[in-house]
Amino acid sequence: MSTSPQFGEVLNQVDNNDRQETIVLGGGCFWCVEAVFQDIQGVQRVINGYAGGDAKTANYEAVCTKQTDHVEVVLLEFDPEEISRDEILEIFFVSHDPTTPNRQGNDIGPQYRSAVFYTDQAQKEAAERQMSELVPELYGKPAVTELRPFQSFYPAEDYHQNYYSKVGDRNSYCTFVITPKVGKIRKKYSHRLKSRA
């Protein structure tokens, strides 16, 4: 994908290749998932959005009613020569609780459910492997992560994009939820962080 899709547009096709792979992940509030992956080496782009529902309800106001089929997700583009899909999925499963249905911390509702929208068979198999091996090892319970083939991605409104980078600890949600989560991932995966100039 050369340009980022904008709010009101739909992306329903991706082309994975040797230098770029796309996966769509839902792990609670998309601000959190976005913040976790923005610093990871090999991640080329992170876009907040919605998946699982239809176009007419692909907006924040509708999704917050809990009456749509949408999940708050991020579309990740990554270079598989720099970071593997297994590493992407490991970071994803470590960064949120994939054993709790329709909830991440105080964020409650079906839009916060754990979900992987895979774009090819290899991603599906990698997610199944992580769900059956890593998740029970980390959490002592089975994953409830929804595993579905990618169909459509709807970018979120502009004010949701790069949210943590723009707002940071000026927002109490960021201070109490995102900052600790990002700190945990930065510590555990310090060897996978993008170098800072």
C-alpha positions as semicolon CSV with decimal commas, in nm:
position;residue;x (nm);y (nm);z (nm)
1;M;0,000;0,000;0,000
2;S;0,167;0,324;-0,105
3;T;-0,064;0,579;0,059
4;S;-0,253;0,541;0,383
5;P;-0,624;0,484;0,345
6;Q;-0,829;0,766;0,499
7;F;-1,142;0,770;0,715
8;G;-1,443;0,693;0,497
9;E;-1,243;0,466;0,267
10;V;-1,227;0,088;0,272
11;L;-0,935;-0,144;0,217
12;N;-1,043;-0,491;0,115
13;Q;-0,735;-0,630;-0,054
14;V;-0,370;-0,657;0,047
15;D;-0,070;-0,794;-0,137
16;N;0,182;-0,972;0,083
17;N;0,532;-1,013;-0,061
18;D;0,892;-1,071;0,049
19;R;0,934;-0,711;0,169
20;Q;0,590;-0,630;0,309
21;E;0,324;-0,825;0,490
22;T;-0,005;-0,698;0,632
23;I;-0,201;-0,826;0,930
24;V;-0,498;-0,675;1,118
25;L;-0,502;-0,709;1,498
26;G;-0,754;-0,621;1,767
27;G;-0,636;-0,621;2,128
28;G;-0,856;-0,373;2,313
29;C;-0,840;0,000;2,252
30;F;-0,664;0,063;1,922
31;W;-0,463;0,347;2,076
32;C;-0,286;0,086;2,293
33;V;-0,212;-0,160;2,014
34;E;-0,091;0,121;1,788
35;A;0,144;0,255;2,060
36;V;0,288;-0,092;2,124
37;F;0,382;-0,152;1,761
38;Q;0,498;0,194;1,651
39;D;0,842;0,145;1,809
40;I;0,899;-0,212;1,687
41;Q;1,176;-0,257;1,430
42;G;1,045;-0,389;1,100
43;V;0,697;-0,241;1,147
44;Q;0,653;-0,005;0,855
45;R;0,308;0,134;0,924
46;V;0,035;0,116;1,189
47;I;-0,314;0,246;1,110
48;N;-0,603;0,250;1,359
49;G;-0,939;0,140;1,230
50;Y;-1,232;-0,099;1,239
51;A;-1,285;-0,451;1,105
52;G;-1,551;-0,717;1,127
53;G;-1,856;-0,505;1,050
54;D;-1,992;-0,314;0,754
55;A;-1,912;0,025;0,603
56;K;-2,212;0,215;0,739
57;T;-2,109;0,146;1,101
58;A;-1,734;0,196;1,053
59;N;-1,708;0,505;1,272
60;Y;-1,623;0,564;1,637
61;E;-1,968;0,686;1,740
62;A;-2,141;0,377;1,599
63;V;-1,878;0,133;1,728
64;C;-1,911;0,277;2,081
65;T;-2,280;0,181;2,086
66;K;-2,164;-0,184;2,105
67;Q;-2,428;-0,263;1,841
68;T;-2,193;-0,320;1,545
69;D;-1,983;-0,624;1,459
70;H;-1,669;-0,410;1,445
71;V;-1,353;-0,456;1,648
72;E;-1,116;-0,167;1,718
73;V;-0,808;-0,284;1,526
74;V;-0,476;-0,179;1,384
75;L;-0,360;-0,259;1,036
76;L;0,009;-0,344;1,057
77;E;0,245;-0,346;0,763
78;F;0,579;-0,506;0,841
79;D;0,893;-0,625;0,666
80;P;0,913;-1,004;0,715
81;E;1,288;-0,990;0,656
82;E;1,324;-0,767;0,965
83;I;1,056;-0,916;1,191
84;S;0,868;-1,241;1,148
85;R;0,494;-1,287;1,170
86;D;0,560;-1,511;1,473
87;E;0,737;-1,222;1,648
88;I;0,456;-0,981;1,557
89;L;0,200;-1,222;1,698
90;E;0,405;-1,291;2,011
91;I;0,425;-0,918;2,088
92;F;0,051;-0,892;2,020
93;F;-0,039;-1,174;2,260
94;V;0,201;-1,052;2,530
95;S;0,068;-0,695;2,509
96;H;-0,297;-0,773;2,587
97;D;-0,503;-1,040;2,764
98;P;-0,633;-1,270;2,490
99;T;-0,820;-1,487;2,744
100;T;-1,091;-1,239;2,842
101;P;-1,389;-1,206;2,606
102;N;-1,502;-0,856;2,506
103;R;-1,275;-0,679;2,750
104;Q;-0,929;-0,533;2,809
105;G;-0,899;-0,390;3,160
106;N;-1,170;-0,127;3,207
107;D;-1,247;-0,119;2,833
108;I;-1,556;-0,338;2,812
109;G;-1,759;-0,425;2,503
110;P;-1,743;-0,638;2,191
111;Q;-1,539;-0,372;2,009
112;Y;-1,251;-0,449;2,249
113;R;-1,240;-0,823;2,184
114;S;-0,915;-0,995;2,093
115;A;-0,903;-1,065;1,720
116;V;-0,664;-1,160;1,442
117;F;-0,775;-1,092;1,085
118;Y;-0,520;-1,291;0,887
119;T;-0,430;-1,212;0,527
120;D;-0,284;-1,550;0,432
121;Q;-0,271;-1,912;0,544
122;A;0,075;-1,875;0,704
123;Q;-0,059;-1,601;0,934
124;K;-0,356;-1,817;1,030
125;E;-0,128;-2,109;1,117
126;A;0,110;-1,885;1,313
127;A;-0,180;-1,737;1,512
128;E;-0,323;-2,084;1,583
129;R;0,019;-2,197;1,706
130;Q;0,060;-1,896;1,936
131;M;-0,296;-1,938;2,067
132;S;-0,246;-2,306;2,149
133;E;0,110;-2,283;2,286
134;L;0,210;-1,932;2,399
135;V;-0,120;-1,804;2,539
136;P;-0,183;-2,096;2,782
137;E;0,181;-2,075;2,893
138;L;0,156;-1,700;2,964
139;Y;-0,194;-1,680;3,109
140;G;-0,280;-2,032;3,228
141;K;-0,604;-2,017;3,027
142;P;-0,700;-2,074;2,665
143;A;-0,721;-1,786;2,418
144;V;-1,062;-1,652;2,321
145;T;-0,910;-1,456;2,033
146;E;-1,134;-1,441;1,728
147;L;-0,944;-1,573;1,426
148;R;-1,095;-1,464;1,093
149;P;-0,983;-1,411;0,736
150;F;-0,926;-1,048;0,643
151;Q;-1,214;-0,901;0,443
152;S;-1,228;-0,526;0,499
153;F;-1,045;-0,262;0,698
154;Y;-1,195;0,081;0,762
155;P;-0,949;0,348;0,881
156;A;-1,052;0,531;1,198
157;E;-1,105;0,903;1,214
158;D;-0,791;1,119;1,182
159;Y;-0,790;1,218;1,550
160;H;-0,738;0,851;1,645
161;Q;-0,424;0,812;1,433
162;N;-0,087;0,833;1,614
163;Y;-0,286;0,910;1,928
164;Y;-0,029;0,823;2,193
165;S;0,250;0,993;1,999
166;K;0,044;1,313;1,981
167;V;-0,117;1,314;2,326
168;G;0,106;1,104;2,550
169;D;0,064;1,151;2,922
170;R;-0,149;1,465;2,882
171;N;-0,443;1,222;2,874
172;S;-0,516;1,018;3,189
173;Y;-0,605;0,707;2,985
174;C;-0,262;0,724;2,826
175;T;-0,095;0,776;3,165
176;F;-0,265;0,486;3,340
177;V;-0,319;0,237;3,055
178;I;-0,099;0,298;2,752
179;T;0,225;0,417;2,914
180;P;0,261;0,109;3,140
181;K;0,175;-0,124;2,851
182;V;0,426;0,039;2,618
183;G;0,687;0,037;2,895
184;K;0,638;-0,336;2,951
185;I;0,680;-0,412;2,581
186;R;0,980;-0,179;2,541
187;K;1,151;-0,356;2,832
188;K;1,070;-0,711;2,722
189;Y;1,147;-0,647;2,354
190;S;1,425;-0,389;2,386
191;H;1,623;-0,583;2,124
192;R;1,335;-0,533;1,875
193;L;1,297;-0,154;1,912
194;K;1,365;0,089;1,629
195;S;1,687;0,278;1,689
196;R;1,638;0,638;1,790
197;A;1,857;0,898;1,621
